[in-house]
Structure formats: structure tokens, C-alpha cells
Amino acid sequence: PYIFYVNDSSTNGDIYCTAPGNNANLGLSAGAPKADLHAVIANNQLGPGDRVYVDTGSYSATGTVVMTSGDSGASTNPVVIIGSTNRLAGGSVMGRPGSFPANLGFVFQPNSSNIVLQDIVLTNVLRGVAMTNALNIVLDGMEVRGAIQRAFDLQGNTRNVELRRCVAYGGAIGAYLNQATNVSIRYGLFWQNSANAVYLDSQVGG
């Protein structure tokens, strides 16, 4: 398994990296991190046991982070993408700058599986995290602020998904489920969502 590191242009409040990020780096050490998560995903096919540490900072996302079936882990050895736990310093915040929100923060394509997203904040998006026909996904400590449509969007035969300690704040719908089964939402905070905290559409099973 590989360990990758991502950092913004500052080391203030960092807990994983010892140097600013640069996409010319391989991202395989704390002293030579990549500058954004997109560069890690685009240049590497993640596999069972791989970890990506995204340090404290602000990341101006210009596109969606896409997880495919080729980036999947194993049932006992998932792929894990971990943001900063230093929330006092702001944590790891991803979002498109300006007045035009990104379409998506993260998308799990069909047959992506055994992936953990942890402690990342998403801002200025239409939808925060979306998945279709994904399997065995854990969202832990994920926060979506002001999603214009849906913070967490689970559809199309998605199954075995856990939202743990997740936050959907100030958007339209907190969690939208359609044709999703065996989904658990634990210890979450869905606050000031203008439409629904949790919306159950068709074919949602326990």
C-alpha cells in the first residue's frame, strides 16, 4: 500500500506535512506533498490499503474528485482519504472560489467500493458527495456547507453506506436517498437545510 500527502501553500496548522504542497512532487512523503487531491487521484490508481492525507488548509477545487472502480479498496483493507483533524485551524476545506459553485465535490462512480472519506469540508458546491451503484462506502466527519441541491446524494443501487459524524449545514437537502439500501446515518448534524434534512425517495431499504 502507498501513502500520499497533500498540502496547500502553507504549513500553518498542519498535522501531516512538513512542507507546502507542489504538484511537481510525487506526494509520497510528508516533506514533498502534492498541492491538491485531484493531482493524486489523476496520477495514481489507488488500491487496497492506500491512504491519502490531506493537511490543514484551503484547496480551491476546480473540478470533481472522481472515485472509480479502479480506485477501490478491499472489504478488509479500504482506500482511506483523510483530512485534517485540526478543526481549530480550519481543517481541510475544499471548494471552488468565486460565485459559480462546483457541480460536485466528490463522486463515486458505479462499482467503486470499500472507500473511506474522513474529515474533509466541502463548500460552494451544488452537491457535496454523490454516488451511484457504489458499495461499502464510509463517510466519517465529512462536512458540506451550503450545498445548493444536496449535501449527500445516494442513488442507483448504492448499498452498505455509513454516514458517521457528518454535517450538512445551510443547504437545500441534507441527505437524499433513492434506490439505496442498508444506509446508516449516525451522530450527524443536519442543520438549517431549507428543503429536507433527510429525503427518502423510491426503493429505499433497510
C-alpha positions as CSV (number, residue, x, y, z in Angstrom):
1,P,0.0,0.0,0.0
2,Y,1.0,3.6,-0.7
3,I,0.7,6.7,1.5
4,F,0.2,10.0,-0.3
5,Y,0.4,13.5,1.2
6,V,-1.4,16.7,0.1
7,N,-0.9,20.2,1.4
8,D,-1.8,23.7,0.4
9,S,0.8,26.5,0.1
10,S,1.2,26.9,3.9
11,T,2.3,24.8,6.8
12,N,0.2,26.7,9.3
13,G,-1.8,24.3,11.5
14,D,-0.5,21.2,9.7
15,I,-0.5,17.8,11.3
16,Y,0.7,15.6,8.5
17,C,3.1,17.5,6.3
18,T,6.3,19.4,6.9
19,A,6.4,21.4,3.6
20,P,4.0,23.2,1.4
21,G,2.4,21.3,-1.4
22,N,3.6,21.3,-5.0
23,N,2.2,19.2,-7.8
24,A,5.7,18.6,-9.2
25,N,6.2,16.4,-6.2
26,L,5.4,12.7,-6.1
27,G,3.4,13.2,-2.9
28,L,4.9,10.1,-1.3
29,S,6.4,11.8,1.7
30,A,5.4,14.4,4.3
31,G,8.2,16.6,3.2
32,A,7.2,16.6,-0.5
33,P,3.4,16.6,-0.7
34,K,1.2,17.2,-3.7
35,A,-0.7,20.5,-3.8
36,D,-4.2,19.1,-4.3
37,L,-6.1,15.9,-4.1
38,H,-7.0,15.9,-7.8
39,A,-3.4,15.5,-8.7
40,V,-3.1,12.4,-6.6
41,I,-6.2,10.8,-8.0
42,A,-5.3,11.7,-11.6
43,N,-1.8,10.4,-11.5
44,N,-2.3,7.3,-9.4
45,Q,-4.7,4.4,-9.3
46,L,-5.5,3.8,-5.6
47,G,-5.8,0.3,-4.3
48,P,-6.4,-1.7,-1.1
49,G,-4.7,-0.2,1.9
50,D,-3.7,3.1,0.2
51,R,-4.1,6.2,2.3
52,V,-4.1,9.9,1.3
53,Y,-3.5,12.5,4.0
54,V,-4.9,16.0,3.1
55,D,-3.5,18.5,5.5
56,T,-4.9,21.6,7.1
57,G,-5.6,24.4,4.6
58,S,-7.9,25.7,1.8
59,Y,-8.0,23.9,-1.5
60,S,-9.6,25.7,-4.5
61,A,-11.2,22.8,-6.3
62,T,-11.9,23.5,-10.0
63,G,-13.4,20.0,-10.7
64,T,-14.9,17.0,-9.1
65,V,-12.8,14.4,-7.3
66,V,-13.9,11.2,-9.1
67,M,-13.5,7.8,-7.5
68,T,-13.8,4.9,-9.9
69,S,-13.9,1.1,-9.6
70,G,-10.2,1.2,-10.2
71,D,-9.7,3.3,-7.1
72,S,-11.4,0.8,-4.8
73,G,-10.1,-1.0,-1.8
74,A,-10.9,-4.4,-0.3
75,S,-13.6,-5.3,2.3
76,T,-10.9,-5.6,5.0
77,N,-8.5,-3.1,3.6
78,P,-10.2,0.0,2.2
79,V,-8.8,3.1,0.5
80,V,-8.8,5.9,3.0
81,I,-8.7,9.6,2.3
82,I,-8.2,11.6,5.5
83,G,-8.4,15.3,6.0
84,S,-7.0,17.3,8.9
85,T,-8.4,16.8,12.4
86,N,-7.2,20.3,13.3
87,R,-10.6,22.0,13.1
88,L,-9.4,24.9,15.3
89,A,-7.1,25.9,12.4
90,G,-9.9,25.4,9.9
91,G,-9.4,21.8,8.9
92,S,-9.2,20.7,5.2
93,V,-11.5,22.8,3.2
94,M,-12.2,22.1,-0.5
95,G,-14.4,24.4,-2.6
96,R,-14.4,26.4,-5.8
97,P,-13.7,30.1,-5.3
98,G,-16.0,32.8,-6.6
99,S,-19.7,33.0,-7.3
100,F,-20.0,29.9,-9.5
101,P,-20.3,26.7,-7.4
102,A,-18.7,23.4,-8.4
103,N,-21.2,20.8,-9.7
104,L,-19.8,18.1,-7.3
105,G,-17.2,17.8,-4.6
106,F,-16.8,14.0,-4.7
107,V,-18.5,11.5,-7.0
108,F,-18.3,7.7,-6.6
109,Q,-18.8,6.1,-10.0
110,P,-20.6,2.7,-10.5
111,N,-18.8,-0.2,-8.8
112,S,-16.5,1.9,-6.7
113,S,-16.2,0.2,-3.4
114,N,-14.6,0.0,0.0
115,I,-13.6,3.6,0.3
116,V,-13.5,5.9,3.4
117,L,-13.7,9.7,3.2
118,Q,-12.9,11.3,6.5
119,D,-12.7,14.9,8.0
120,I,-13.0,17.0,4.8
121,V,-15.1,20.1,4.5
122,L,-16.8,21.0,1.2
123,T,-18.0,24.4,0.3
124,N,-19.6,26.2,-2.7
125,V,-21.0,23.1,-4.4
126,L,-24.3,22.1,-6.0
127,R,-23.9,18.6,-4.5
128,G,-21.3,17.6,-1.9
129,V,-20.8,13.8,-2.2
130,A,-22.7,11.8,-4.8
131,M,-22.7,8.1,-5.5
132,T,-24.4,5.7,-7.9
133,N,-24.2,1.9,-7.6
134,A,-21.4,2.2,-5.1
135,L,-20.7,-0.4,-2.4
136,N,-19.2,-0.3,1.1
137,I,-18.6,3.4,1.5
138,V,-17.9,5.2,4.8
139,L,-18.2,9.0,5.1
140,D,-16.8,9.9,8.5
141,G,-16.7,13.5,9.8
142,M,-17.5,14.9,6.3
143,E,-19.0,18.4,6.3
144,V,-20.9,20.0,3.5
145,R,-21.7,23.7,3.8
146,G,-24.4,25.4,1.8
147,A,-24.9,22.7,-0.9
148,I,-27.3,24.3,-3.3
149,Q,-29.0,21.0,-4.1
150,R,-27.9,18.1,-1.9
151,A,-25.1,17.6,0.6
152,F,-25.1,13.8,0.3
153,D,-26.7,12.2,-2.7
154,L,-27.0,8.4,-2.7
155,Q,-28.7,6.8,-5.7
156,G,-28.9,3.9,-8.2
157,N,-28.4,0.6,-6.2
158,T,-25.9,2.2,-3.8
159,R,-25.6,0.0,-0.8
160,N,-23.8,-0.5,2.5
161,V,-23.1,3.1,3.2
162,E,-22.4,4.7,6.6
163,L,-22.6,8.5,7.3
164,R,-20.9,8.9,10.6
165,R,-20.4,12.3,12.3
166,C,-21.4,14.0,9.1
167,V,-22.6,17.6,8.9
168,A,-24.9,19.2,6.3
169,Y,-25.3,22.8,7.0
170,G,-27.2,25.6,5.3
171,G,-28.1,23.8,2.1
172,A,-31.3,22.5,0.4
173,I,-31.3,18.8,1.2
174,G,-29.0,17.2,3.8
175,A,-29.1,13.5,2.6
176,Y,-31.0,12.3,-0.4
177,L,-31.6,8.6,-0.8
178,N,-33.1,6.9,-4.0
179,Q,-32.6,3.2,-4.7
180,A,-30.2,3.0,-1.8
181,T,-30.2,0.1,0.7
182,N,-28.5,-0.5,4.0
183,V,-27.6,3.1,4.7
184,S,-26.9,4.2,8.3
185,I,-26.7,7.8,9.5
186,R,-25.1,8.1,12.9
187,Y,-24.2,11.0,15.2
188,G,-24.7,13.5,12.3
189,L,-25.8,17.1,12.3
190,F,-28.2,18.3,9.6
191,W,-28.8,22.0,10.3
192,Q,-30.7,24.8,8.6
193,N,-31.4,22.8,5.4
194,S,-34.1,24.7,3.6
195,A,-35.9,21.7,2.0
196,N,-35.2,18.5,4.0
197,A,-32.7,17.1,6.5
198,V,-33.1,13.6,5.0
199,Y,-35.3,12.8,2.0
200,L,-36.2,9.2,1.2
201,D,-37.3,8.7,-2.4
202,S,-38.2,5.4,-4.1
203,Q,-36.8,1.9,-3.3
204,V,-35.0,2.8,-0.1
205,G,-34.5,-0.3,2.0
206,G,-33.1,-1.1,5.4
